[in-house]
Amino acid sequence: MNIYISYFYNIRFFPETLLPVSTAAWDPKWFHNFGKSNEVFRDKRNIVNGVRMDEFAPVSLYDPETDCPQKGTPCKQTPDSCNFLKKYNNHLDTLDFTQIMNKLKELNAQYNTQDICLIVYEKPDNPCSERTGLIRWFDEHNIKLVEWTKISKVN
Protein backbone atom coordinates (compact mmCIF):
# COMPACT_ATOMS: atom_id res chain seq x y z
CA MET A 1 0.00 0.00 0.00
CA ASN A 2 1.30 3.42 -1.00
CA ILE A 3 0.24 6.51 0.93
CA TYR A 4 -0.10 9.77 -0.95
CA ILE A 5 -1.20 13.24 0.04
CA SER A 6 -3.31 15.66 -2.01
CA TYR A 7 -6.18 18.11 -1.75
CA PHE A 8 -9.92 17.83 -2.34
CA TYR A 9 -9.85 19.27 -5.87
CA ASN A 10 -7.73 16.37 -7.14
CA ILE A 11 -10.20 13.67 -6.10
CA ARG A 12 -11.96 14.22 -9.44
CA PHE A 13 -8.87 12.74 -11.12
CA PHE A 14 -8.35 9.73 -8.82
CA PRO A 15 -8.43 6.20 -10.17
CA GLU A 16 -10.86 3.89 -8.35
CA THR A 17 -7.90 2.04 -6.81
CA LEU A 18 -7.00 5.12 -4.74
CA LEU A 19 -8.95 5.78 -1.53
CA PRO A 20 -9.27 9.46 -0.56
CA VAL A 21 -9.20 9.84 3.23
CA SER A 22 -10.09 13.25 4.58
CA THR A 23 -7.89 14.71 7.30
CA ALA A 24 -9.86 17.96 7.33
CA ALA A 25 -11.81 19.18 10.32
CA TRP A 26 -14.75 19.97 8.01
CA ASP A 27 -15.17 18.29 4.64
CA PRO A 28 -16.80 19.91 1.61
CA LYS A 29 -20.48 18.95 1.29
CA TRP A 30 -19.92 17.08 -1.96
CA PHE A 31 -17.45 14.73 -0.23
CA HIS A 32 -20.43 13.28 1.62
CA ASN A 33 -23.47 11.86 -0.07
CA PHE A 34 -25.14 15.16 -1.00
CA GLY A 35 -24.31 16.76 2.33
CA LYS A 36 -25.14 13.80 4.58
CA SER A 37 -22.12 13.72 6.86
CA ASN A 38 -20.68 10.44 8.11
CA GLU A 39 -21.95 8.63 5.04
CA VAL A 40 -19.59 6.82 2.70
CA PHE A 41 -20.58 6.37 -0.93
CA ARG A 42 -19.07 5.82 -4.36
CA ASP A 43 -19.35 8.64 -6.84
CA LYS A 44 -20.33 8.17 -10.49
CA ARG A 45 -16.72 7.17 -11.32
CA ASN A 46 -16.72 4.55 -8.52
CA ILE A 47 -14.40 6.61 -6.29
CA VAL A 48 -15.12 6.18 -2.59
CA ASN A 49 -16.08 9.46 -0.91
CA GLY A 50 -16.87 10.29 2.69
CA VAL A 51 -14.06 8.40 4.44
CA ARG A 52 -12.49 10.43 7.24
CA MET A 53 -9.55 9.98 9.56
CA ASP A 54 -10.71 11.82 12.67
CA GLU A 55 -7.37 11.14 14.35
CA PHE A 56 -5.87 13.63 11.88
CA ALA A 57 -8.75 16.11 12.18
CA PRO A 58 -9.02 17.18 15.81
CA VAL A 59 -11.66 19.90 15.53
CA SER A 60 -11.22 20.80 19.19
CA LEU A 61 -7.71 22.13 18.50
CA TYR A 62 -8.93 24.96 16.29
CA ASP A 63 -9.89 28.25 17.93
CA PRO A 64 -10.92 30.80 15.27
CA GLU A 65 -10.36 33.73 17.63
CA THR A 66 -6.70 32.96 18.32
CA ASP A 67 -5.72 30.71 15.43
CA CYS A 68 -7.02 32.78 12.54
CA PRO A 69 -7.51 36.38 13.67
CA GLN A 70 -7.41 37.77 10.11
CA LYS A 71 -10.85 36.14 9.41
CA GLY A 72 -11.04 35.57 5.67
CA THR A 73 -8.06 37.61 4.56
CA PRO A 74 -4.96 35.80 3.30
CA CYS A 75 -3.02 34.19 6.12
CA LYS A 76 0.11 36.07 7.15
CA GLN A 77 1.41 33.22 9.31
CA THR A 78 4.16 30.75 8.47
CA PRO A 79 4.11 27.12 9.58
CA ASP A 80 6.54 28.04 12.36
CA SER A 81 4.47 30.96 13.66
CA CYS A 82 0.97 29.54 13.18
CA ASN A 83 -0.66 28.82 16.53
CA PHE A 84 -2.95 26.16 15.07
CA LEU A 85 -0.15 24.31 13.26
CA LYS A 86 1.92 24.26 16.45
CA LYS A 87 -1.02 22.64 18.26
CA TYR A 88 -1.61 20.30 15.30
CA ASN A 89 2.00 19.12 15.25
CA ASN A 90 1.92 18.51 19.00
CA HIS A 91 -1.28 16.50 18.49
CA LEU A 92 0.30 14.37 15.74
CA ASP A 93 3.14 13.52 18.10
CA THR A 94 0.63 11.93 20.50
CA LEU A 95 -0.74 9.50 17.89
CA ASP A 96 0.20 5.83 17.91
CA PHE A 97 1.79 5.15 14.53
CA THR A 98 1.01 1.41 14.58
CA GLN A 99 -2.66 2.06 15.29
CA ILE A 100 -2.85 4.63 12.50
CA MET A 101 -1.23 2.28 9.99
CA ASN A 102 -3.54 -0.56 11.04
CA LYS A 103 -6.56 1.68 10.50
CA LEU A 104 -5.31 2.73 7.06
CA LYS A 105 -4.79 -0.92 6.09
CA GLU A 106 -8.29 -1.77 7.36
CA LEU A 107 -9.78 1.06 5.28
CA ASN A 108 -7.94 -0.20 2.20
CA ALA A 109 -9.30 -3.70 2.74
CA GLN A 110 -12.82 -2.50 3.57
CA TYR A 111 -13.15 -0.47 0.38
CA ASN A 112 -11.09 -2.84 -1.78
CA THR A 113 -8.57 -0.22 -2.88
CA GLN A 114 -4.83 -0.49 -3.39
CA ASP A 115 -3.55 2.82 -2.08
CA ILE A 116 -4.52 5.64 0.27
CA CYS A 117 -4.44 9.38 -0.32
CA LEU A 118 -4.67 11.67 2.70
CA ILE A 119 -6.70 14.74 1.77
CA VAL A 120 -6.25 18.33 2.97
CA TYR A 121 -7.83 21.56 1.71
CA GLU A 122 -4.73 23.48 0.74
CA LYS A 123 -2.78 23.12 -2.47
CA PRO A 124 0.86 21.97 -2.17
CA ASP A 125 2.18 25.50 -2.69
CA ASN A 126 0.51 26.69 0.53
CA PRO A 127 3.03 26.01 3.33
CA CYS A 128 0.53 26.96 6.06
CA SER A 129 -1.37 23.68 5.99
CA GLU A 130 -1.77 20.50 8.00
CA ARG A 131 0.01 18.92 5.03
CA THR A 132 3.38 20.03 6.44
CA GLY A 133 2.70 18.31 9.77
CA LEU A 134 1.44 15.13 8.14
CA ILE A 135 4.47 14.93 5.87
CA ARG A 136 6.79 15.47 8.83
CA TRP A 137 4.98 12.92 11.03
CA PHE A 138 5.03 10.16 8.41
CA ASP A 139 8.64 10.98 7.52
CA GLU A 140 9.62 10.53 11.18
CA HIS A 141 8.15 7.03 10.86
CA ASN A 142 10.11 6.33 7.66
CA ILE A 143 7.22 6.79 5.24
CA LYS A 144 7.55 9.44 2.57
CA LEU A 145 4.21 10.97 1.69
CA VAL A 146 4.28 11.65 -2.03
CA GLU A 147 2.13 14.40 -3.47
CA TRP A 148 -0.46 12.75 -5.73
CA THR A 149 -0.89 14.32 -9.12
CA LYS A 150 -2.73 13.23 -12.24
CA ILE A 151 0.54 11.75 -13.48
CA SER A 152 1.36 9.89 -10.25
CA LYS A 153 1.83 6.22 -10.87
CA VAL A 154 -0.56 4.23 -8.72
CA ASN A 155 0.18 0.50 -8.81
N, C-alpha and C positions, 0 to 999 in steps of 0.2 A: 504494500500500500504506500503510495506517495501522498505527501501532504503539501498542498499548495496554499497560497493566500491570494485573495483578489478582493474586488469590491462588487457591490450589488449589480451595477450596470452590466458587468461581464457575464452574469448568469445566462443572459440571452444567447451567449455563444457556446455554452458548455455542452460537451457530449453527454449522453445519458449515462456514461460510465463514471462520471465525476459528480460526487455528492456535495452540494453547497451547504455549509453549516454556518449559520449566522453566529457571530460573536458580538453583535450589536445589542445595546440595551433596548432599543426599540427598532423593530424591523419595518420596512415599508409595507403598506397594506397589501400590495400585490404579492408579496412573498408568502402570505397566508392565503388560504382559499377564499378569495374575494373579501378580505378583511376579517375573517374569522381566525382570531389568534389561537395558537396552540393546536392548529390543525395542519397535518402534513398531507400533501397531495402531489400528484404529478401534473405538470403543465402539459400543454398540447404537444410539446416535443418529447414528452416522457421524462423530463427533468424533475427530480424530487425538489419540492419547495416546502418551506415551513419548518425545517429542522433547525433547532437552536442548540447552542452549547452555553447554558446559563452560567456554567463555571467561569466562562470568559466574559460574561456580560453582567457584572454585579451592579445593578441599577442603583443600589443604595450608596455606592461610592460617589455618585455624581451629585454635586450641589450647584445648581445653576447660578446662585448668588455669588459664590466664591470661585467656582471653577470656570465660569464663562461670563465675566462681568461686562464684556462688550456687547452682549445680547444682539446677535444677528449681523454684526459688522465682522469683517475679516479678522481672524484670530491674530493677535500680535505676540503670542507666546511661542516658545520653542519647546521641543520635547523636554529639555532640561529645566525649563522654568514653569512648565504647565503643572498647576496644582493637581488637576485630575490625573494626568499621566503619571505623576509621582505616586499617587494613591493606587493607580491601576498596576503599576510595576510592582509595588509592594504586595498587592493582592496576588498577582501571578506567582510571586515567590512563596506563597503559602500553599499553592496547589500541589497535589500529589501527582507527579508525572506518570507513574505507572497506572493510576486510576484513570487519568485523562486518556492515555493511549488505549487502555482497555475499552473505554467508552467509544472512542473513535473507531476501533476495530468492530465493536458491536454494531455501531451505526452502519458501517460499511456492509456487514453481513445482513443486517435487517433490511436494508434497501437494495441489496444485491448490486452494489457498485464496486468499482475497483479502487478508486482514489477519493480523497477528501480535499475540499477546498474551503478553508476558513474565510469567512466573508466579513469585511468591514465596510463602512460607508465611504471612507476617503480613498481617493486615487493614490497611486504609489508616489506621486510627486509631492504629496502633502506630508511633511515630516511630523506634523502634530496630529498623530493618529494612534489608536491602539495597536495598529500594525507594527509600529516600532517595538513595542513591548512584547508582542507575540513572537516576532522574529527573534528578538533577544532571548526570550524564555526557551523557545525550542532549540536555538543554537546552543544554549548552555546545557542542553540535554542531547547534544550531538545530532540534531536533526536540522537540516537547512530548509527553511521554508522558501520555496521558489515562487516568485510572482507568476501566476497563471496568466497567460495571454492567449489570444486566438491561435497563435502558432506554437503554443506549448505542446510538447509531445506527451500525451497521456497513454500509457500502455494499455 
